[in-house]
Amino acid sequence: MADDEKNPAREVITDYAQAHFRYFRTADGTVYAQRNGHPVARPMRSQGTTGSHRQELMVGLFRDGRGVFNGTALKEALDLIEALALTEDVQPVHIRVAPGFDGATWLDLGRDDGQSVRIHPSGWDVAVPDPREVCWRRTQLTGELPVPAKDTDGKGIDLLMRLCNFANAETECLAIAWLLGCLEPSVPVPAPFLTGPQGAGKSTGGRMLVRIIEGMSGDLRRAPKDEENLIAAVAAGWVTALDNLSHLTPELSDAMCCIVTGIENVKRALFTDGDVFRVGYRRPLLLTGIDVGVIRPDLAERLLPLRLERPRVRRTEAELWAEYTEVLPIILGSLLDLTVKIRAVEAETPTDLRMADFARLCAQLDAATGLGALTAYRASLDDLNDDVIEGDLLAQTVLRHADTIEPGAAQRMTSTGWLHCLTTLYTGEDYRPLPKGWPTTGKVLSDRLKRLQPTLAARGVLIDSGRTKEGRYLEMTRLQAPPPHEQGQAF
């Protein structure tokens, strides 16, 4: 094509694109295209297994009678549009859940018409959000949700509990609290770990919880082999569910901690020497398994154990999922009703728990319903502390030594001195061999004790460090009484 014919084609495409689409950039510099009046945005550079902007622009030009253009004209037009978009205001894009104006939040139903749920303390309704308030990003993991039912009178929560095999009322209220947390874009929620005997329906229960948020296409996955693949899966959806875990490597455990509370990852941009791109993420995470072995203390503070039991009556998969599909609009409607109810309730934020936002949500749920979610959450953390201690011989030895310290008293030594003291206590008079992984230097011991600090503090033993003129030291203090939250935890 001659040069004088290229310019008109490029101008036709550019004029059509600017008339029918809105272009903007996100904080990381990615340019998105959004059809006028529609909340779904597509990245300019995406090849689009769910439909790229280049494809929708070509289809629009053809259907509106503007013609079929070659790749060169399209590329030149899109390059110009992308450059112009870099001067526009920054606006974030969201997957599934997003903050809105006036304290509202939005839930993407994944529908082609863009209909979403607006949740506000005054109520919820289904509407198409203003594109300048909410921009949705869709991926292959974005499933479609049914339009939630109105005026359910809470029946959906009861229907869900009857379909799942939760062991007791405490587990049920923790599952409800987690689902409520999934609808709060600014609240980090602990990762529920569905556990129980073989045949308790852990995978099925996990799918049911996930599909309330992600639609019927939501499913469980095997844990990726490395952190990079895990991050890719997490970034493409809202709830990430990992099935049948039997072992957690330190790397996977650390990655899960980052997913729950949020982190930013910086990587080199492809085909460049110095450019980088940033990926920030914080997502709800769900795990299933019978036993994952030793749990690291930092992950234990971010877990929410949900115990299931074997059902007395078995049902076929077809019957179970047919009923679930039928009642899903009612379940979602009841969950939205409960979300509105708790957002209208004020509650104090517990200051002694790591996941303070989730603890406050539990307190709001208790104030609105009287379920006792906060008490159940504290008890679950106490059980997890027991699991950490039972799997860590060093923690057990520290607690044995702490029993020899007077309540309220403190004992101070160098890290090397503590290593000798605890090693002597463990080996005993019969000099039993040290277990694999036992600290070999004072520095290693100091690092291990720092990681165990929250677990030991929950058992009334405080570990502190400092420096004097003589050098660095570790100090062990035994509290006079258990921490206040451990008192009166019985249901």
N, C-alpha and C positions, 0 to 999 in steps of 0.2 A: 504494500500500500504506500502511495506517495506521501511526502511529508505534509502537503496541504490537506490531505484527507485524514491524517492522524489527528490533527488538532481538533477538528470538529467532533470526531468520535470521543475523544478524551473529555471535551467540554460537555457533550451530551450526557455522558456517564456521570461526571462530577455534578452537573446541575440536577440531574435526576436523583442522585444519592443525597444531596443536601436538602432537596425538597421533601424526600420521603423518610429520611433517617436522621437521627440525632447522634452525633459523635462526641465522645468524651474520653478522658483518661482516668486511670486509677492512680493511687499514690505510688505504685511501683513503675508507672510509666506505660502500662499496657493500655492500648487504645481499644475501645469497645464501640460497637454500632447498635443502635436501638431504634426499631421502627417507631415512627411517631404514634404516640398514644398507647404503646404496648410496653409492659414492664420488663420483658426478657431482652437481655443484651448478649451480643456475641462478640468474642474477641476478633479483631481485624485479621490477625495473623493465623488464626486457627484454620486447619484444613477441614475440621468439622465433621466428625462421624455422626453428630446430631444435627448437621446442617451448618455450613460456614456462611459468613456474611457475603463472601464472594459469590457463593451459590445463590443466596436469596436475592442478591442484586441482579445477577444474570436472569433469573426467573422473572423478577419484576419488570426489567427492561423488555423482555420478550412478550410478557402478557399485556403490557401497556402499549404495545405496538411501537416501541422505540427501536427495535431491531436486535440483531445478534452481533456481538462485537468480539473481535479477536483478543487473545490474551495480552498482547502488548498494550492495547488501549486500556484494558481493564487494569493492568498493573500500574500504568502511569497515573491513571485517575485515582486508584486506591493509595498510591504512594503520596500523592498530593493531599488527599483527604486526611491521611494519617498524620502528615506533617502539620496540617492546620489544626487537627484535634489536640496536638500536644500543647497548644496555646490556650485550650479551653480549661474551665474549672475542673478540679479534681472531684470525683465522686466514687464511692466504693460500690462494688458489686457483692451480692450475697448468694449463698446457696441455702435454700429451704427456709431459713429463719433470718429475720432482719429487724433492726430497730426502725421505728417510724417517727412521725411528728407527734408532739403532745403526749409523750409517754407511752405511745402505742407500740406494739410489735406486730410483725406480719409473718404469716405462715404460707409458703408457696404450695399450692395444691398440685403443681406440675402440669396444669392443663394448657392446651394450645391457646385458649382464649385469654390466658393470663389471670383468671380469677384466683384470688388469694383470700386468706382470712385475716382480717384486722382485729387484733386483740387489744382491748383497752379496759382499764378498771371499771368503766361504765357499761361494758358489754362487748360482744363480738358480732361481726357480720362478715358476709362474703362480698367482695368487691374487687374491681381491677385497680390496683394502686396507681397513683400518679407516678409516672416514670422519674420525676425529679425527687420523689420521696424514697422510692425503692427500685433498685435495679436487680433483677434476678439473673443469675448465671445458671445455665442448664448443662448437664453432662449426661453421659450414658447411665450414670447411677441415679439420676433424678427420676423417680417413678411418679406416677399420677396417684393422687389421693382422692377419695370420694368427697363429694360435698357433704360436710358434717350436718348431722340432724339437729334441729332446734327442739327446745323444750323436752329434753330427755329425762329430766327429774333424777339424774344420777344413775339411771339404769345401766348405762354403758360400763361404768366401773365394775358393777356387780357381774355383768356378763363377761368382762375380761377376766376377773378373778376366778370365775367358774371354769373358764377354758384353760387357765394355767394351773400348774400343780404346786403352788407355793405352800411351804410347810406350815406357816402360821400367819396370824394377823400382822405381826411385826414385819415380816418379810413383805406382805402385801402393801403395807403403807409405805415402805421404803421404795418399792417398785413404782408406786404412784408418784412419790416425790421426785424420783428420777425422771419420769415422763414429763412432769411439770417443768423440771429444770431444762429439759431438751427444748422447750418452747421459749426459753429465756436466752437471747443471744449474748447477753453480757455476763451470764452466771456460769462459772466453771462447775461442772458436776462430776462427782466421783464415778468411776467406771463400775457398773454392776457386774459382779462375777457370779453367774448362775452355776451353782454347784449342787450336788446330790448324788445318790446312788445311780448305778447304771439302770437305764430305763425310766428315769424320772421325768423325761421330756425336757431336758435342758435346752437342746437345740430348737425344739418346737416352741418352747416358751420364749427363747431369745428372738426367734423370728417374729413371733406375735408382738413383742414389745417394739422391735425395730420397725415393723410394717405400719404401726400406728403413726410413725413420723415419716417414713420413707416410702410408703405405698406398698402394694402387693409385689412389686418387683424387688423390694429390699430383701437381702438375704445375708447369711453368714458366710464367712470366708476363712480359709486356712491362714494362719499367721505368715506373713511374708518372711523370706529368708534373711533380708537385710533391711536396715532402716530406710534406705532410699525408696525401696518399693512400698514400704509401709506409709511413708509420707505421701507418695503419689496417690495411693488409695484413699488416704485420709483427706487430701486436698480436693478430691473429686466428689465428695459427698458430705452429708452432715453427720449422720451416725455411722460409725465404723464398728462392725461386729465380727469378732474373731472366735471361731468355733473349735471346741475339742482341744483346748490347750492342755498339755501335759508337762511342760517344762518352760520356764522363763529364763532366758540367758540374761546376764547383766546388761547387755546392749539393748535387748528388747524391753527389759524392765525400765531402763532409763528413757527409752523412746516413748513408752506409754505414759510415763510421768509428764513428759513434755507435751504430749497430745492433750492430756486432761487439763493442765493448767496453762498451756500456751507457750509458744516459742516461735522465733523467726529463724529461717534457714536461708543462707546466702550461698549462691552457687554461680560459677562462671557461665555467662551466656554462651550458647553454642555459636561456633564460627566467629568468635571474637578473641582478642588477646587480653583485653583488660576489662571489658564490660561484665557486670554481674546482674543477676536478678534476685529479688527478695521474695521469699514465700513465708508468710506468716500464717499460722494456723492454731486453732484451739477447737476441739471437736468433742462431742459426747462419744464415749467408747463403751462397748459392751463385750464381755468375755464369757465363755462357757467352758466347763471342764469338770472332771471329777476331782482332780488334785493337780496343782502346778508345782508341788514341792516347796522348797524354801522360798519365802516371800521377803524381798528386801524392805527395810523399814520405810523408805521414802515412797515406795509404791503402795505399801499397806495403808498409808494415810490417804491415798487416793482411790481406794477400792470400796465397793459397797456389796458385801456378800449377800446374795439372795438364794436361800436354800429351798430346794424342791424335794418332793417325795414321790414315790412311785404311785401312779393312779390305781385305784381298785378296779375300775372298769376301763378296758381298752376300746378305742374307737379307730376306725380306718382313717387314713390321711384324707381321703376324699370327703368323708363326712365332717371331719374336724374343720378343714379349710373352707368347705362350703358354708358352714355356720359362721365361721370367723368373717368371711367376706360379706355375709349378709348383715352382720351386726357391727362391722367396722364403722359405718357412718354414725351409729349411735355411740360407740366407744369414743370416737373422736369428738363428737358433740359434747358428751359428758366431761371429757378432759378439758375442753375449752371452757365449759361452764365453771368447772372447778378452778381453772386458771384465773378467770375473771374474779371469782370469789376470793381467792387468797391475795390477789393484788390489791384488793380494797381493804386488807387487814394490815395493821401495823404490828410489828413484833420486834423485840430486842435481838440484836445480833450476838450470839454466843462468842465470847472472845478467846476461848481456850481451845478451839478446834481449828485445824489447818484449813479445811474447806469451809471458811466462814460464811460465804455466800450461800452455799447449799444448806448449811446449818440454819441460817436465817430463813430460808425457804421452808425447811422442816418446821421451824417455829411458827411461821405463818400458816402452814397447813394445819398444825395443831390448834391454833387459835380459831381457825375457820371451821374445823371439823371435829376436833377432840380426838384425833386418831392416835396420838403419842408417837409421831414420827421422829421427833428429836431424841426421845429416850431410846427408841429402837436404833437410831443412828449411833448414839454413844455406845450402846451395847455391842453393836457390830464392830466398832473400832476396838473395843476392849477384846473381843474375840480374835481380831486380827493381830493385836499385840501379843496375845497368847501364842498364835501361830508363829509369829516372828521369833519369839523367845524359844519355843520348842524346837525350832529349826536352827538355832544359833547357840553353839556351846559356849562361846565367849560371853554372850548375854547372860546365860544361866550361871556362869562362874562369877560374873560381876554381881549378880543378885545374891549369890551365896556369900560373897565377901561383904556386901552391904548389910547383911543380917548381923554381922559382928560389930557394926558401927552403932553407937548410941543414937537414938532418934534425935534429930536436930543438930547432930554433930557433923563435922566435916573432916576428911582425911586428905592430905596433900602429899604428892610425891612427883618425881620426874616420870616421864613416860617409860623410861627404862626400868625404874623402880617398880612401877605398876606392872610391867610385863613380867618381871621376876616374881612379884607377889601373886599375880593371877595364874601364872604357869605353875608355880609351886602348889597353889590350891587345887588346880585341876589334876595334876599328876598324882598328888597325895603321897602317902607313905609307900605305896606299892609301885610308884614310878610308872604308872601306865603311860603308854605312848601318846604323844600329842596328835590330835586329829588333823586331817588335811585342811589346809587353809588357816591354821592357827598363826597369829602374828609372830613374825620372826625378829622384828626390830621395834624399838619404841615408837618410831615414826608410823609404822604400819598400825600399831596398836592405837595410837592417837587418832588416826584417820578412821579406823573401825568404830571407835567409841563415839566420834562425832556423828557418824551415820546412825548409831544406835541411840543417840540422845533422846529423841521423842519417845521411843519405846521404853527406855529405862525411866524417863520422867513419869510416864503413865503408871509405873510401878513404884513411884515414890523415891527414885534415886536420880539425883541431878549430877551431871558431869559438866565441869567447867574447866577452862584453861586460862593461863595467864603467864606473866613473866615477872620475876624479881631480879635483884642484882645477881643472885646466884644462877639464874637461868630460867628456862621455861618449866612449867609444872602442869599437872592435871589434878583436879580436885574433885573428890567424890563426896556428896552430901546426902545423907539419908533424912527424908522429911519426917516431921513428927507425926503426921497423919496422912492418909491417902489424899490425892488431889480432890477438891470438892465435887467434881463431876462423877467420881467413882462411887460416891455415897448415894444410896437410895436408887440404884439402877434396876432393882428387881421389878419385873413387870407385875 
